[in-house]
Amino acid sequence: PIQRNQDTVLALLLNDEEEVLDLTGSYVDSTHIASTDERYGKTRLELMVMREHERQFGSLLKYHVVSLDLLASCSEGKNPNAKARLATRLPIQRVLENIITLDKLPADQGKGRHPQLDADTVHFVQRPWMKVLLTVHLSSLDQEAIRGCQNHHHIIWPSEDHDECLMHKIRDAVASLTQRLSNASVPPAASSAPGKD
């Protein structure tokens, strides 16, 4: 990546952050969509249950994912200024919480993973948060970023204090691959032998 281009795009995005970026995926009391839209008033979790990202046009979840992915791309490579700017906008605590609690029921609705969510939808929304974690926080040589990672090691690694941690999320995602891949349709193999005329 060309650092000058990354810095220019990042500056433009952050100057109008409220208007052009969707970092929450929540449309409760949103002024960005009409109150008559079926998605108005929905949280990110509700949009995920609706599989809203499968809409052909105008998907709010896709916009949320692309916003995060674009920010992470602005900090790829050796760009310490972009990493530092994004680390203040998206602190490691916020990133880890989004990765770990993305599929969890709200406290008033119970405990645990939402039963109607499928692993592919969770992965779709979790992937850009993981990219932000990697490009902004874990690959930074900035002392503040390193200290932030050290201060949140109990959320990253298993501990007695937390039932959920980042490593458990990664383990569970890998464990679900077998089932997800067996459910995927496999296209028929193309014949490598030339046809006879």
N, C-alpha and C positions, 0 to 999 in steps of 0.2 A: 504494500500500500504506500502511496505517496503521502507523506506526512502533511504537506501543505494543503492538499485536497481534503484530507481528513479533518484538519483544523478548520478549514473554511466551512465544510458541511456541518461540523459540530457547532460552530459559532452560530450559523443560521438556525439550526434546530433549537439550540438553547435560548436564543433571543426571543423566539415565539413559542416556547415550550408548551404553554397552556393551550395554544391553538393548533399546533401541528403534531404533538406527540401524545400518545395514549399509553401511560405507564401503569395504569391501574386495571384497565379492562372492565371497569364497572360503570354502569350507566344509570345508577340511582340518582335521581334529580339532575340528570344531565341536560345541559343547554345545547349539546351538539347534535341531538337527534330529536325529531318531533315527538311530542307526547302521545301521538296516535300510533307511533311505530310499536310493533309488538315487542321489541327489544327494550323499549324505554322502561326504566326502573329496574332493570335486571343487573344482577351482580355478575362478575366474571364466572363464578361457579355455575350460576344458572344458564349463562350462555354456553358454557362447556357441556352441560347436561343436554341442552337443546341441539348440540353439535352445530352451532351457528357458523362455525368456520367452514362448513361444507356448502354454504350459500355460494352461488356462482358469482354474484356481484355484491359489493357493499358489506362484506363481512366485518363486523366490529372486532371479533377475535383475531382475524388476520391482520387488521390494522394495528392492534395491540402488539402482536408478535413481530410485525415488520418494524414497528417503532423501536422495540428493544433490540432487534437484530441490527438495525441501522446504527444505533448508538454503540453497540459492541463493535461493529465494523470500524467505527471512527477511532477506536482505541487499539486496534490490532497492530502488532509489530512493535517497533521501538518508538513509541510516542508518549513519553512520560507526562507531557502537559495535558493531553487528552485523557489519559488514565486518571490523573489527579482531578481534573474537572468533573469527570463522571463519577469518581469515587465520592465526591461531595454530594452530587445529585442522587446517586444510587448507593448509599452506604451498604457495607457488607451485611449488616443486620437485616436490612430490608430485602436484599437479594436472597439471602438464605431463607428468610421467612416465606418469601414467594415460592421458592423451590420446594420447601418442606411442607407447607400448609396449603398448597395449591388445590389439592383434591379433598381437603377436609371439610366436613360438615360444620356450619356455624355452631357455636357453643349452645345456642338456644334450640338447636334441632337434633342434638345428640352428639355422639363422639365417634371418631373414626372417619374412614374414607367414605365419600358419597357413593351409595350403592349403584347409582345409575350411570356413573362415569366409566368410560372404557379407557384402557391404557393408551391407545393411540391418541386420543384427544388430550390426555394429560401430558403425554410426551410432546405433542405439538406446541402446547403453551409453555411447558417447562424448558424446552430446548433453548430459546433465546435467553432465559434467565441464567441457564448454565453457561451460555456464551458470555454473558456480562460478567459472571463470577470469574470465569477463566481469563478473559482479556483485560478486565479492569482491575481485579483484585489479586488473583493468584499469579499473574505474570508480571506484576509490577515490582520494581525494585525500590520504590518509594518507601521510606521508613514508616510513614503513617499507614500505608497499605499493609505492610508486613506486620505492624503492631495490631492492626485490625484483625488480620487472620489469626494471629496468636491469641487475641482476646476472645475470639469466637471458636476456638478449637473444640470446645465442649458441644457446639452445635454441628460442627463438621464431622467430628469423630464420635463414636459411641461413648457414652458416659452413664453413670448412675443417675445423674440429674435430669436426663432427657430420655423420653421414650423414643422420640424421633430424632434422627440426625441425617446429615447429607449422605453419609456413606450407606446408611440403611436404605435411603431412597434410591441410590444408584444400584445397590444389590437387588432391590425389589424390581427395578426396571429391567435389569438383566434377566432375572428369574422369569419375568413375564414374557420374555422374547419367545420362548419355545411355543407357548400357547398362541401368541400373536402370529408367529410365522406359520404355524400349522393351519390357522384360520385364513391365511392369505391365499388368494388364488394364484396358481402358478401357470404362467402362459405356456402353451405347448411348445416343445422344443422345435426349432426350425431345422429342417432337413439339410444336412451338409452335403448330401450327394446331389450332383447336378441332375436335373430332370432329363428323361429320355424323350426324344422326339420321334 
